[in-house]
Amino acid sequence: MPSLERVGMVAGEASGDLLAAALLAAMRARWPQVRAQGVGGHAMQAQGFEAWSDSEALAVRGYVEVLPKLIPLLRLRKRLGDRWLAQRPDVFVGVDAPDFNFDLERRLRQAGVPTVHFVSPSFWAWRPEKVLKLREAADHVLCLFPFEPALLAEHGVAATYVGHPLASVIPQQVDRPAAKQALGLQPDVPVVALLPGSRAAEIEHLADRFVQAARLVQAEHGRPVQFVMPAVPSQHARLAALLAAQGAQDQVRLLHGQSHAALAACDVTLIASGTATLEAALFGCPMVIAYAMPALSHWLMRRKQLMPWVGLPNILCQQAVVPELLQDQATPQALARAVLQWLHSPAEVAALRQRLARLHTELAQDTPTLACDAIANVVAARSGA
């Protein structure tokens, strides 16, 4: 098997940073001399990653929202490509962020650099044209979900199912009383975790609604409820100001990061659609999924949506196991009602946790080893060619 010396990587946002960090740890264990460079966040840097730019630069979603950042992103992608073509890595691994990574991967691949894309785009859910760009960009795809390699093969894309690394990191049995104690929460009082997302646009459109919904839940539940809100470092000050403006700083406890701690401790989570919903599912959390964006972006995205759900738990279970409230449906009143429904329905909570436990088992694989094997095979095949 080849020995890797230099790896180029670009990971987008907090979720990509975590995925890439787990992969980097496995790569360093197999190839201790490996040097990884590119775009990454705090978790990757903790694994010795040399960040030329922070993954937060790629934290943008939608059509309208990306326009102000488009020129800086294009310049960043050009600089990265130039640098890697001058100092060629043994392999390039793009982690998620397809709108940024695909063009970069295609450019490097055409120049003879082996390319691996970690996380198949959800072409089976929306934007089916993505698979055509993926076929041009990547020599190989590392898939998080078991049904994806067969679908990609139909389009001529080589792929390996590696499982979802979070399914191995998150314990299958969660000790909620201990998790509450670790956060200094009362063990016999329900906990609702508010996760409005990590992007600035998500915070703008959801955080205020979530806080208003929390106040309604507290008023209507009839008994005390504890609220926690994890915040990524870049959004902590903004969320603190929002809580203060609503007079909710004493009602909602703002955490420095600690999203997994919050999900382990909570009885229900009110959560933005995205990777965090899968994390919540792996923690066995009853959840209410919400999302909102500018009307034009929503209209454009809905035109390309192929499935009746947007939340990963519903997509993976192929049924509406948790409620989704999107755009105008995501009013504070509707969000509060959905949260209260979980708090008042212990039998439904128990049934959901059984279904999510089965999903957890399906996704738990030796992801780092499988991913490293696939990367090594790609490098070996390119070297042999």
KEKE-3310 file (N, C-alpha, C; in steps of 0.2 Angstrom, whole numbers, plus 5000, padded with zeros to 4 digits):
npx = (5004:5002:5013:5008:5012:5009:4994:4980:4966:4950:4937:4921:4912:4906:4902:4908:4921:4922:4920:4931:4941:4940:4944:4957:4963:4964:4971:4984:4987:4989:4998:5010:5019:5012:5007:4994:4985:4976:4960:4951:4944:4943:4943:4950:4962:4966:4971:4983:4982:4986:4980:4976:4966:4951:4938:4926:4925:4918:4905:4891:4874:4862:4855:4853:4860:4873:4878:4885:4897:4902:4913:4925:4925:4927:4940:4947:4946:4953:4966:4969:4969:4980:4991:4991:4994:5006:5013:5011:4999:4999:4986:4970:4957:4941:4930:4913:4904:4901:4898:4909:4920:4919:4923:4936:4941:4939:4948:4961:4961:4961:4974:4981:4981:4976:4959:4947:4931:4923:4908:4894:4885:4868:4861:4850:4840:4838:4842:4847:4857:4869:4876:4882:4892:4899:4904:4913:4922:4928:4938:4935:4921:4917:4905:4892:4880:4871:4864:4869:4881:4877:4868:4876:4884:4876:4877:4890:4900:4913:4912:4912:4905:4906:4900:4894:4904:4900:4891:4899:4906:4896:4888:4878:4870:4863:4867:4856:4853:4866:4871:4864:4868:4881:4880:4876:4862:4845:4840:4827:4819:4812:4822:4825:4834:4840:4844:4849:4857:4873:4877:4878:4867:4857:4856:4851:4838:4832:4835:4828:4815:4816:4819:4808:4798:4803:4799:4786:4783:4788:4778:4766:4768:4766:4773:4790:4803:4819:4830:4843:4856:4867:4882:4892:4908:4909:4897:4893:4893:4883:4871:4870:4868:4855:4847:4848:4841:4828:4826:4828:4839:4841:4832:4836:4850:4865:4877:4895:4899:4898:4887:4885:4884:4873:4863:4864:4859:4846:4828:4820:4823:4824:4827:4838:4837:4848:4865:4866:4853:4855:4864:4857:4847:4856:4858:4846:4836:4820:4814:4810:4811:4816:4817:4822:4823:4828:4814:4816:4827:4821:4811:4818:4825:4815:4810:4819:4818:4817:4812:4799:4803:4815:4823:4836:4834:4820:4822:4831:4824:4814:4801:4790:4796:4798:4793:4793:4795:4794:4799:4786:4778:4785:4782:4784:4773:4769:4780:4782:4770:4773:4785:4779:4771:4779:4784:4773:4770:4775:4775:4775:4788:4796:4794:4800:4813:4817:4816:4826:4837:4839:4842:4855:4863:4863:4871:4883:4900:4917:4922:4934:4945:4939:4938:4952:4957:4950:4955:4969:4968:4964:4975:4985:4980:4980:4994:4998:4993)
npy = (4994:5012:5025:5039:5056:5069:5077:5086:5095:5100:5106:5110:5120:5117:5104:5097:5099:5091:5078:5077:5078:5066:5057:5062:5059:5045:5043:5048:5039:5028:5033:5040:5050:5059:5074:5086:5098:5114:5119:5120:5117:5120:5107:5099:5106:5102:5090:5091:5098:5109:5124:5134:5142:5145:5134:5140:5150:5144:5143:5144:5145:5141:5152:5166:5170:5167:5176:5189:5183:5177:5181:5182:5168:5162:5167:5162:5148:5148:5152:5141:5130:5134:5133:5120:5114:5118:5113:5098:5087:5070:5065:5072:5077:5081:5087:5086:5101:5103:5113:5121:5112:5103:5110:5113:5100:5094:5102:5098:5085:5083:5087:5077:5074:5063:5062:5062:5062:5065:5062:5060:5070:5075:5070:5061:5066:5080:5092:5084:5085:5086:5074:5072:5082:5077:5065:5070:5076:5068:5054:5044:5041:5043:5036:5040:5034:5018:5015:5023:5020:5010:5018:5028:5020:5018:5029:5029:5032:5028:5021:5020:5013:5019:5020:5031:5041:5048:5039:5029:5037:5043:5036:5021:5019:5031:5040:5049:5056:5057:5065:5077:5080:5083:5095:5103:5103:5101:5085:5080:5088:5093:5094:5105:5107:5120:5122:5132:5131:5133:5142:5160:5164:5155:5157:5170:5168:5159:5158:5168:5164:5152:5155:5162:5152:5144:5151:5151:5137:5136:5143:5136:5123:5120:5115:5117:5120:5116:5125:5124:5131:5127:5135:5139:5146:5157:5162:5165:5177:5184:5177:5178:5192:5192:5184:5192:5203:5199:5197:5184:5178:5173:5162:5154:5144:5148:5139:5136:5130:5113:5105:5091:5087:5094:5088:5075:5077:5082:5081:5084:5091:5106:5110:5115:5111:5099:5092:5091:5086:5073:5069:5072:5062:5050:5052:5048:5057:5064:5076:5092:5098:5112:5125:5140:5152:5165:5170:5168:5159:5148:5145:5142:5131:5122:5118:5109:5099:5082:5073:5070:5075:5085:5083:5073:5062:5058:5056:5045:5035:5034:5039:5050:5052:5062:5078:5091:5108:5121:5136:5147:5140:5138:5145:5153:5148:5136:5129:5128:5121:5108:5104:5103:5092:5081:5082:5078:5065:5051:5038:5039:5044:5034:5024:5031:5032:5018:5016:5025:5019:5008:5013:5019:5008:5003:5013:5012:5009:5004:5017:5026:5016:5010:5021:5025:5014:5015:5027:5024:5014:5021:5030:5021:5015:5026:5028:5016:5018)
npz = (5000:4997:5004:5012:5011:5010:5011:5004:5010:5011:5021:5024:5035:5052:5054:5044:5048:5059:5054:5046:5055:5062:5052:5049:5061:5060:5048:5053:5062:5053:5044:5050:5047:5039:5031:5033:5024:5021:5021:5036:5052:5070:5076:5066:5067:5079:5077:5071:5059:5046:5044:5031:5028:5037:5041:5043:5033:5023:5027:5022:5015:5002:4989:4988:4999:4997:4988:4993:4997:4986:4977:4986:4989:4977:4974:4984:4981:4969:4973:4982:4973:4964:4973:4977:4964:4962:4973:4974:4982:4988:4988:4986:4997:4998:5009:5011:5007:4993:4983:4983:4983:4972:4959:4962:4965:4952:4944:4950:4948:4934:4932:4937:4950:4963:4968:4981:4987:5002:5009:5000:4989:4992:4981:4978:4985:4982:4970:4958:4948:4953:4954:4942:4941:4952:4946:4937:4946:4956:4960:4968:4980:4997:5006:5018:5020:5018:5007:4996:4988:4978:4971:4966:4958:4947:4940:4936:4945:4956:4973:4991:5005:5021:5033:5046:5054:5066:5072:5078:5087:5095:5109:5110:5120:5130:5145:5152:5164:5170:5160:5161:5174:5172:5165:5175:5177:5183:5188:5187:5180:5165:5150:5136:5122:5112:5096:5084:5073:5065:5056:5051:5044:5047:5061:5060:5054:5062:5076:5084:5083:5089:5103:5106:5105:5115:5127:5126:5127:5141:5147:5144:5148:5161:5171:5177:5165:5158:5148:5136:5125:5114:5107:5093:5093:5084:5084:5097:5104:5097:5099:5113:5114:5108:5117:5128:5123:5122:5135:5140:5145:5157:5157:5146:5145:5139:5130:5128:5114:5115:5110:5109:5122:5126:5118:5123:5136:5134:5134:5123:5107:5099:5083:5069:5052:5045:5047:5061:5064:5062:5072:5083:5081:5083:5096:5101:5102:5104:5092:5085:5069:5061:5048:5039:5027:5015:5005:4991:4989:4996:4987:4975:4980:4983:4971:4966:4975:4979:4988:5000:5013:5022:5033:5040:5048:5045:5031:5031:5038:5030:5032:5041:5055:5064:5067:5055:5052:5041:5034:5033:5041:5052:5065:5081:5089:5083:5083:5097:5101:5094:5102:5114:5112:5111:5124:5132:5128:5132:5128:5114:5113:5118:5107:5096:5100:5100:5086:5082:5088:5080:5068:5072:5074:5061:5055:5061:5059:5055:5052:5051:5047:5036:5027:5026:5020:5007:5002:5001:4992:4981:4978:4976:4964:4955:4955:4949:4937)
capx = (5000:5006:5014:5006:5017:5005:4987:4976:4960:4945:4931:4916:4908:4908:4900:4914:4927:4922:4921:4938:4946:4940:4948:4964:4966:4965:4977:4990:4989:4992:5004:5012:5023:5007:5006:4988:4985:4971:4954:4949:4942:4947:4944:4955:4969:4968:4974:4989:4981:4989:4974:4978:4960:4947:4932:4920:4924:4913:4899:4885:4870:4856:4857:4853:4864:4880:4880:4890:4903:4904:4920:4930:4926:4931:4947:4950:4947:4959:4973:4971:4971:4987:4996:4992:4997:5013:5016:5006:4998:4998:4979:4966:4951:4936:4925:4907:4905:4901:4898:4916:4925:4919:4927:4943:4943:4940:4954:4966:4960:4963:4981:4984:4981:4970:4954:4942:4926:4920:4901:4890:4880:4861:4857:4844:4835:4837:4848:4850:4862:4875:4880:4885:4898:4903:4907:4919:4927:4931:4940:4931:4917:4916:4898:4890:4874:4872:4861:4872:4886:4873:4865:4882:4887:4872:4880:4897:4904:4915:4911:4913:4901:4911:4897:4894:4908:4897:4888:4904:4908:4891:4886:4872:4866:4865:4865:4854:4854:4873:4873:4861:4872:4887:4879:4873:4855:4841:4839:4820:4816:4813:4827:4824:4840:4838:4850:4846:4862:4880:4879:4875:4860:4853:4855:4846:4831:4829:4836:4823:4809:4817:4819:4801:4795:4805:4795:4779:4784:4788:4772:4761:4769:4763:4779:4797:4807:4826:4832:4850:4857:4874:4883:4898:4912:4908:4890:4891:4891:4877:4866:4870:4864:4848:4844:4847:4836:4822:4825:4828:4846:4840:4828:4839:4857:4869:4883:4900:4899:4894:4881:4884:4882:4866:4859:4864:4855:4839:4822:4818:4827:4821:4834:4839:4838:4855:4869:4864:4848:4857:4867:4851:4845:4860:4858:4840:4832:4814:4816:4806:4815:4814:4821:4819:4828:4825:4809:4818:4831:4817:4807:4823:4827:4809:4809:4824:4818:4815:4809:4794:4806:4821:4827:4839:4830:4815:4824:4834:4819:4809:4794:4790:4796:4799:4789:4797:4791:4798:4797:4781:4776:4790:4781:4785:4768:4769:4786:4781:4766:4777:4789:4775:4768:4784:4785:4767:4769:4781:4774:4778:4795:4799:4794:4804:4820:4818:4818:4832:4842:4840:4846:4861:4866:4864:4876:4890:4905:4923:4923:4941:4948:4936:4940:4959:4958:4948:4960:4975:4967:4964:4982:4988:4977:4983:5001:4999:4991)
capy = (5000:5018:5029:5046:5061:5075:5077:5092:5094:5106:5104:5115:5121:5114:5097:5094:5099:5085:5072:5077:5077:5059:5054:5064:5054:5038:5044:5049:5032:5023:5036:5045:5056:5063:5081:5088:5106:5116:5123:5116:5121:5119:5100:5097:5108:5098:5084:5093:5100:5115:5127:5140:5146:5142:5131:5145:5154:5141:5142:5148:5140:5145:5156:5173:5172:5166:5182:5193:5180:5173:5183:5180:5161:5160:5169:5157:5142:5149:5151:5134:5126:5136:5131:5113:5112:5120:5108:5093:5082:5063:5064:5078:5074:5086:5085:5089:5108:5101:5119:5124:5107:5100:5113:5112:5093:5093:5105:5094:5078:5084:5088:5071:5073:5058:5065:5058:5066:5062:5063:5060:5075:5072:5070:5057:5070:5086:5094:5078:5086:5086:5068:5073:5086:5073:5061:5073:5079:5063:5047:5040:5044:5040:5037:5040:5030:5012:5015:5028:5017:5007:5024:5031:5016:5018:5035:5028:5035:5023:5024:5015:5014:5019:5022:5038:5041:5050:5033:5026:5041:5044:5030:5019:5020:5038:5041:5056:5059:5059:5071:5083:5082:5086:5102:5106:5104:5097:5078:5078:5094:5092:5099:5106:5110:5124:5122:5135:5131:5136:5148:5166:5165:5151:5161:5176:5166:5154:5159:5172:5160:5146:5158:5164:5146:5142:5155:5148:5131:5137:5146:5132:5116:5119:5113:5120:5117:5119:5126:5125:5133:5127:5141:5139:5152:5163:5165:5165:5184:5186:5173:5181:5198:5190:5182:5198:5208:5196:5196:5177:5176:5169:5156:5150:5144:5148:5135:5137:5124:5107:5103:5084:5087:5096:5082:5069:5078:5084:5077:5086:5096:5111:5110:5117:5105:5099:5087:5091:5082:5066:5069:5071:5055:5046:5052:5046:5063:5067:5082:5096:5100:5118:5128:5146:5155:5170:5167:5166:5153:5143:5143:5138:5124:5117:5116:5104:5094:5075:5069:5074:5077:5088:5081:5067:5056:5056:5053:5038:5031:5034:5041:5056:5050:5068:5084:5096:5115:5125:5143:5151:5135:5138:5150:5151:5145:5130:5126:5126:5115:5102:5102:5101:5086:5076:5082:5075:5059:5047:5032:5041:5045:5027:5021:5034:5030:5012:5016:5028:5015:5003:5017:5020:5002:5003:5018:5011:5005:5006:5022:5028:5011:5009:5027:5025:5009:5017:5032:5021:5011:5027:5032:5015:5014:5031:5027:5011:5020)
capz = (5000:4996:5010:5011:5014:5010:5009:5004:5012:5012:5025:5025:5041:5059:5053:5040:5052:5064:5050:5043:5061:5063:5047:5050:5067:5057:5044:5056:5065:5048:5041:5055:5044:5034:5033:5030:5024:5017:5024:5041:5058:5076:5077:5062:5069:5085:5074:5068:5052:5044:5041:5027:5029:5042:5037:5044:5027:5018:5030:5018:5011:4999:4983:4989:5005:4995:4983:4995:4998:4980:4975:4990:4989:4971:4975:4989:4978:4964:4977:4984:4967:4962:4978:4976:4958:4963:4978:4973:4987:4986:4987:4989:5000:4999:5014:5010:5004:4986:4978:4983:4982:4965:4954:4964:4964:4945:4942:4953:4945:4928:4933:4939:4958:4965:4972:4985:4990:5008:5009:4994:4990:4993:4974:4979:4989:4979:4965:4955:4943:4957:4953:4936:4943:4956:4942:4934:4951:4961:4958:4973:4985:5003:5008:5025:5021:5015:5000:4991:4983:4972:4967:4962:4953:4941:4937:4934:4951:4961:4980:4996:5011:5026:5039:5048:5060:5072:5075:5082:5092:5100:5113:5108:5127:5133:5152:5152:5171:5171:5156:5165:5180:5170:5164:5181:5176:5188:5185:5187:5176:5157:5146:5129:5118:5106:5091:5078:5068:5066:5051:5052:5041:5051:5067:5058:5053:5067:5083:5088:5084:5094:5109:5107:5106:5122:5132:5125:5130:5148:5149:5143:5150:5167:5176:5175:5159:5157:5141:5134:5118:5112:5102:5090:5095:5080:5085:5104:5106:5094:5103:5120:5113:5106:5123:5132:5120:5123:5142:5141:5147:5163:5155:5142:5146:5133:5131:5124:5110:5119:5107:5110:5129:5126:5115:5128:5142:5133:5133:5117:5104:5093:5079:5062:5048:5043:5050:5068:5066:5062:5078:5088:5080:5086:5103:5103:5104:5101:5090:5080:5064:5058:5044:5036:5023:5011:5001:4984:4990:4997:4981:4971:4982:4983:4964:4965:4980:4976:4993:5004:5019:5022:5039:5039:5052:5041:5025:5032:5040:5024:5035:5045:5062:5068:5063:5051:5051:5037:5032:5036:5046:5058:5069:5088:5092:5080:5086:5104:5101:5093:5107:5120:5110:5114:5132:5134:5125:5134:5123:5107:5114:5118:5101:5092:5103:5097:5079:5081:5090:5075:5064:5075:5073:5054:5053:5065:5055:5057:5047:5049:5044:5029:5023:5025:5015:5001:5000:4999:4985:4975:4977:4973:4957:4951:4954:4945:4930)
cpx = (5004:5007:5012:5010:5013:4998:4984:4969:4956:4939:4927:4912:4910:4907:4906:4920:4927:4923:4928:4943:4946:4945:4955:4967:4968:4971:4983:4992:4992:4998:5006:5016:5018:5007:4999:4987:4979:4966:4951:4947:4946:4948:4950:4962:4971:4972:4980:4988:4983:4984:4977:4972:4955:4940:4926:4919:4919:4906:4893:4881:4864:4859:4858:4859:4872:4883:4886:4897:4906:4911:4925:4931:4929:4938:4951:4951:4953:4965:4974:4973:4978:4992:4997:4995:5004:5017:5011:5006:4998:4991:4975:4959:4946:4931:4918:4908:4905:4902:4905:4921:4925:4923:4934:4945:4944:4947:4961:4966:4963:4971:4984:4984:4975:4965:4949:4937:4922:4913:4898:4885:4873:4857:4851:4839:4833:4843:4851:4856:4869:4879:4884:4892:4902:4907:4914:4924:4931:4932:4936:4927:4917:4909:4896:4884:4874:4869:4864:4877:4882:4870:4870:4884:4883:4874:4887:4902:4906:4914:4911:4909:4905:4907:4897:4898:4905:4893:4892:4906:4902:4889:4879:4867:4868:4862:4863:4854:4861:4874:4870:4865:4878:4886:4876:4865:4851:4839:4831:4816:4817:4818:4825:4830:4837:4845:4848:4851:4868:4881:4875:4868:4855:4851:4850:4839:4828:4829:4831:4817:4810:4816:4811:4797:4797:4800:4788:4778:4784:4781:4766:4762:4766:4767:4785:4800:4814:4828:4840:4851:4865:4876:4891:4902:4910:4901:4888:4889:4884:4871:4865:4866:4857:4844:4843:4842:4829:4821:4825:4835:4846:4836:4832:4847:4861:4876:4889:4902:4895:4888:4880:4882:4875:4861:4859:4860:4848:4834:4819:4822:4823:4827:4833:4840:4845:4858:4867:4858:4850:4861:4862:4848:4849:4860:4851:4835:4826:4816:4810:4811:4812:4819:4818:4825:4824:4820:4811:4822:4827:4813:4812:4824:4821:4808:4814:4823:4814:4811:4804:4797:4813:4826:4830:4836:4824:4817:4827:4829:4814:4802:4795:4790:4797:4796:4794:4792:4796:4795:4792:4777:4779:4788:4782:4779:4768:4775:4785:4776:4769:4781:4785:4772:4773:4784:4779:4766:4775:4780:4777:4786:4799:4799:4799:4811:4822:4820:4824:4838:4844:4844:4853:4865:4868:4870:4883:4894:4911:4925:4930:4945:4946:4938:4947:4960:4956:4953:4966:4974:4967:4971:4986:4986:4980:4990:5002:4998:4997)
cpy = (5006:5021:5036:5051:5067:5075:5084:5090:5101:5104:5110:5115:5117:5106:5094:5094:5093:5079:5072:5076:5070:5055:5056:5060:5047:5038:5045:5043:5028:5026:5041:5051:5060:5070:5084:5095:5108:5121:5118:5120:5119:5111:5097:5099:5105:5092:5085:5096:5107:5119:5134:5144:5142:5140:5136:5149:5151:5140:5146:5143:5144:5148:5163:5175:5171:5172:5186:5190:5176:5175:5181:5172:5159:5162:5164:5150:5142:5148:5144:5130:5127:5133:5124:5110:5113:5115:5102:5088:5075:5062:5071:5075:5081:5084:5089:5096:5107:5108:5122:5118:5104:5103:5112:5105:5092:5096:5101:5088:5078:5085:5082:5069:5068:5062:5061:5063:5062:5065:5064:5066:5072:5072:5066:5061:5077:5088:5088:5079:5086:5080:5068:5077:5081:5068:5064:5075:5073:5057:5042:5044:5040:5041:5036:5035:5024:5011:5019:5024:5014:5013:5027:5027:5016:5024:5035:5031:5029:5026:5018:5017:5014:5020:5029:5038:5043:5044:5029:5030:5042:5037:5028:5019:5026:5038:5048:5059:5061:5065:5077:5085:5085:5093:5106:5108:5099:5091:5077:5083:5093:5097:5099:5110:5113:5124:5125:5135:5134:5142:5154:5167:5161:5154:5167:5174:5162:5155:5163:5168:5155:5149:5160:5157:5143:5145:5153:5141:5131:5139:5141:5125:5115:5117:5116:5116:5120:5120:5128:5127:5133:5132:5139:5146:5158:5166:5166:5172:5186:5183:5176:5188:5197:5188:5188:5203:5205:5195:5188:5174:5172:5162:5151:5150:5143:5144:5137:5130:5119:5105:5095:5083:5089:5091:5076:5070:5080:5079:5078:5091:5100:5112:5112:5111:5105:5093:5086:5087:5074:5065:5068:5064:5050:5046:5050:5051:5064:5074:5085:5099:5107:5121:5134:5149:5161:5166:5164:5160:5147:5140:5139:5131:5119:5114:5110:5098:5088:5071:5073:5077:5081:5085:5074:5061:5053:5053:5046:5033:5030:5035:5046:5054:5056:5073:5088:5102:5119:5131:5146:5146:5135:5144:5148:5147:5138:5126:5123:5121:5108:5100:5100:5094:5080:5076:5078:5068:5054:5040:5033:5042:5039:5024:5024:5032:5023:5012:5020:5024:5010:5007:5018:5014:5001:5007:5016:5006:5007:5011:5024:5023:5010:5015:5027:5020:5011:5022:5029:5017:5016:5029:5027:5014:5020:5030:5022:5013:5024)
cpz = (5000:5003:5008:5014:5015:5007:5009:5006:5013:5015:5026:5032:5047:5058:5049:5044:5057:5060:5048:5049:5062:5058:5047:5056:5064:5052:5047:5060:5060:5045:5045:5052:5039:5036:5029:5030:5020:5021:5029:5047:5064:5077:5073:5064:5075:5083:5070:5061:5051:5040:5037:5027:5034:5038:5038:5037:5022:5021:5027:5015:5008:4993:4985:4994:5002:4991:4986:4996:4992:4978:4979:4990:4982:4971:4979:4985:4973:4968:4979:4978:4964:4967:4977:4970:4958:4968:4979:4979:4984:4984:4989:4991:5002:5004:5014:5006:4996:4981:4978:4981:4975:4960:4956:4963:4956:4942:4944:4949:4938:4927:4935:4946:4959:4969:4975:4988:4996:5009:5002:4995:4989:4986:4974:4982:4985:4975:4962:4950:4947:4956:4947:4937:4947:4952:4939:4940:4955:4958:4962:4978:4991:5006:5015:5025:5016:5008:4995:4986:4977:4968:4963:4957:4946:4937:4935:4939:4956:4968:4984:5002:5017:5033:5041:5054:5067:5076:5079:5088:5098:5103:5111:5114:5130:5140:5153:5159:5172:5166:5158:5170:5178:5168:5169:5181:5181:5185:5183:5183:5169:5155:5139:5127:5112:5102:5084:5072:5069:5061:5053:5050:5044:5057:5066:5058:5058:5074:5087:5088:5089:5101:5111:5109:5113:5128:5132:5129:5138:5151:5149:5146:5157:5173:5173:5169:5159:5150:5140:5127:5117:5107:5100:5092:5091:5081:5092:5106:5103:5097:5110:5119:5112:5113:5128:5129:5121:5131:5144:5143:5153:5162:5151:5143:5140:5134:5126:5120:5114:5116:5108:5118:5130:5123:5120:5134:5140:5132:5126:5114:5099:5089:5072:5058:5046:5047:5057:5069:5066:5069:5083:5087:5084:5094:5106:5105:5101:5098:5086:5076:5061:5053:5041:5033:5019:5006:4994:4984:4991:4991:4976:4973:4982:4976:4962:4970:4977:4981:4997:5011:5018:5028:5038:5042:5048:5034:5026:5034:5035:5027:5039:5052:5067:5064:5060:5050:5048:5035:5036:5042:5052:5062:5076:5091:5089:5083:5093:5105:5099:5098:5113:5118:5112:5121:5135:5132:5126:5129:5116:5107:5114:5111:5096:5094:5100:5090:5078:5083:5084:5069:5066:5073:5066:5052:5056:5061:5057:5052:5046:5045:5036:5024:5021:5019:5008:4998:4998:4993:4979:4973:4974:4965:4953:4950:4949:4938:4927)
residu = (MET:PRO:SER:LEU:GLU:ARG:VAL:GLY:MET:VAL:ALA:GLY:GLU:ALA:SER:GLY:ASP:LEU:LEU:ALA:ALA:ALA:LEU:LEU:ALA:ALA:MET:ARG:ALA:ARG:TRP:PRO:GLN:VAL:ARG:ALA:GLN:GLY:VAL:GLY:GLY:HIS:ALA:MET:GLN:ALA:GLN:GLY:PHE:GLU:ALA:TRP:SER:ASP:SER:GLU:ALA:LEU:ALA:VAL:ARG:GLY:TYR:VAL:GLU:VAL:LEU:PRO:LYS:LEU:ILE:PRO:LEU:LEU:ARG:LEU:ARG:LYS:ARG:LEU:GLY:ASP:ARG:TRP:LEU:ALA:GLN:ARG:PRO:ASP:VAL:PHE:VAL:GLY:VAL:ASP:ALA:PRO:ASP:PHE:ASN:PHE:ASP:LEU:GLU:ARG:ARG:LEU:ARG:GLN:ALA:GLY:VAL:PRO:THR:VAL:HIS:PHE:VAL:SER:PRO:SER:PHE:TRP:ALA:TRP:ARG:PRO:GLU:LYS:VAL:LEU:LYS:LEU:ARG:GLU:ALA:ALA:ASP:HIS:VAL:LEU:CYS:LEU:PHE:PRO:PHE:GLU:PRO:ALA:LEU:LEU:ALA:GLU:HIS:GLY:VAL:ALA:ALA:THR:TYR:VAL:GLY:HIS:PRO:LEU:ALA:SER:VAL:ILE:PRO:GLN:GLN:VAL:ASP:ARG:PRO:ALA:ALA:LYS:GLN:ALA:LEU:GLY:LEU:GLN:PRO:ASP:VAL:PRO:VAL:VAL:ALA:LEU:LEU:PRO:GLY:SER:ARG:ALA:ALA:GLU:ILE:GLU:HIS:LEU:ALA:ASP:ARG:PHE:VAL:GLN:ALA:ALA:ARG:LEU:VAL:GLN:ALA:GLU:HIS:GLY:ARG:PRO:VAL:GLN:PHE:VAL:MET:PRO:ALA:VAL:PRO:SER:GLN:HIS:ALA:ARG:LEU:ALA:ALA:LEU:LEU:ALA:ALA:GLN:GLY:ALA:GLN:ASP:GLN:VAL:ARG:LEU:LEU:HIS:GLY:GLN:SER:HIS:ALA:ALA:LEU:ALA:ALA:CYS:ASP:VAL:THR:LEU:ILE:ALA:SER:GLY:THR:ALA:THR:LEU:GLU:ALA:ALA:LEU:PHE:GLY:CYS:PRO:MET:VAL:ILE:ALA:TYR:ALA:MET:PRO:ALA:LEU:SER:HIS:TRP:LEU:MET:ARG:ARG:LYS:GLN:LEU:MET:PRO:TRP:VAL:GLY:LEU:PRO:ASN:ILE:LEU:CYS:GLN:GLN:ALA:VAL:VAL:PRO:GLU:LEU:LEU:GLN:ASP:GLN:ALA:THR:PRO:GLN:ALA:LEU:ALA:ARG:ALA:VAL:LEU:GLN:TRP:LEU:HIS:SER:PRO:ALA:GLU:VAL:ALA:ALA:LEU:ARG:GLN:ARG:LEU:ALA:ARG:LEU:HIS:THR:GLU:LEU:ALA:GLN:ASP:THR:PRO:THR:LEU:ALA:CYS:ASP:ALA:ILE:ALA:ASN:VAL:VAL:ALA:ALA:ARG:SER:GLY:ALA)
# end
